[in-house]
Amino acid sequence: MSSSVGFRSFSPPLRRFLLATVVNMIGSAALFGFVLIYFHEVRGLSTAQAGFAVGTMSFTMVVLTPVAGWLSDHFGARRVLALGCLISIVAGVLYAFVDSFLWAVGVSMLLGVSNALWFPSQSALMALIVTPEERPRLMAWQRAALNLGAALGGVLGGLLVHSETLTSYRVLFAVNVATYVVFLAVLPGLPSGKVSHADHPAHDGFRDVLRDRFYVRLLVTDVAIALGFGFLWSFMPAYASQLGVSKGVIGVLFAFGAASVVLTQIPTLRWVRGGQRMRWLAIMNLWFAGAFAVMLLTPHVALWVAVGAMGVAQMMGGFGEAVLGAVRHPLTADLAPPALTGRYFGLSTMVFQACMGLANTLGGTLMGVSLSAVWALPLLVSVLGVAGSLALRQRIPAAVAITPS
């Protein structure tokens, strides 16, 4: 692996891709951070209905990401990624016209289709167009780019919807659409991400993936971190709004976690070099457990103290996500045979999105019963994630047990 981890170490097409990722994530974060609030406070849906509608996007992804992984392996990751962008543009336009629960569910399902195509194909493309030694560096920079966009998008979203009017949300949706157009424009400059099956041995598709017992066990431990993501970032804005936090402050809070990833992602890439991957994944879950322990305090203290606690929790989760980009995603790429890369990432995305959707649904339901109960569940699951990651230290294949140095 090259000793250089700087931005200029990448080729010009990859640098453009990373910059477009920042732009795209600005729009996505602005949308996802406030869409549940939009459904509830602007369109008049109950918190349970709004949570279900947002969760529908993730549940749609659960069904379709394995199919998207297969499409990526057969038709090329770049082509499937472009199709996902086009559908996201259509869904972004339709969000502006949602006026009922069924509309909210339908548009969320359409966005789920686009994201099902987008996420596994994007990860597969990054894994296939660089060498195994370069993967941790590229994927770490990609996470940094995603989170820089998320930090800016959270603040921008809070500013755009500060007036809490339908017009302000329609401006937000227009920004989201524009960022997908920018991302789509840079894709032709990248390799196709299509594996020549003549150059690789035949595989039985998903049956081969499921025969990888370590990978299946790893997906089980992913439940902890995925549920943590869902509660701490996807559901947190609605929770903060319920406490009485203003939309502008919610945007700043949303940016805290993302900014902590941006600032620590590249140093984390250096720290994990030569380290045991499963030990680092246990540390990742430990950061999230700490974040949820802090969030347990928020219903019982003054609002200004709760805001500070949420900021601390966001930063702790950000430290955990920095490990995700440097360790977890490259591990999937290293485990996958090239001809099955899309399917490996498809199953990983399926688990993450199932738990993200479950977090919104459970969070909306629990918040209607007790604010104190909202954070106890992800805290327990994160503790189990620490234990599960440590248990897999003896099962990880030796060839991928250590991060490249």
Secondary structure, DSSP 4 states (H G I P E B T S, - for coil): --S--SGGGS-HHHHHHHHHHHHHHHHHHHHHTTHHHIIIIIS---HHHHHHHHHHHHHHHHHHHHHHHHHHHHH-HHHHHHHHHHHHHHHHHHHTT--SHHHHHHHHHHHHHHHHHHHHHHHHHHHHSS-TTTHHHHHHHHHHHHHHHHHHHHHHHHHHTTT--HHHHHHHHHHHHHHHHHHHHHGGGS------GGGS----THHHHHH-HHHHHHHHHHHHHHHHHIIIIIIHHHHHHHHT--HHHHHHHHHHHHHHHHHHHHHHHHHTTTSBHHHHHHHHHHHHHHHHHHHTTGGGS-HHHHHHHHHHHHHHHHHHHHHIIIIIHHHHHHHS-GGGHHHHHHHHHHHHHHHHHHHHHHHHHHHHH-TTTTTHHHHHHHHHHHHHHHHGGGTS-GGGSB---
